[in-house]
Amino acid sequence: MNYQLKKRLFILGLLQLSIIIVSLVFYHKVSLISYINISFYLTSALLLTSLLVYTIHSGFFDVISRSFSLAFQRGHNKRRFDEIHPLSELVTVNQKPLIVYGLVNGMFMGIALFIYYF
């Protein structure tokens, strides 16, 4: 196996282990329903974070962030509007791994839901 696949499987394993640990901490046991509940929260957080990063990269918040930066500058070294770096250039997080881990974790949650109902 190549390095990237091992790394992705390791991260997926850590996510699953964290779900089990959180289940033990909050529910004091590991059950299918606790796995589904915690997995739902984790999947939602991953997917919503990836959507936020995607929205930032698309340039949606560039004008707003530049305007706030321009409005809150103090002193005599004011910069021009075009000198302020846009937010989409400042945020360099890649959203693709978040989407992949969120979807795979959601798939595991879906399988657990299928087992729970049937």
Helices and strands as residue ranges (DSSP letters): H 3-27, H 32-57, H 62-71, G 81-83, H 87-90, H 96-117
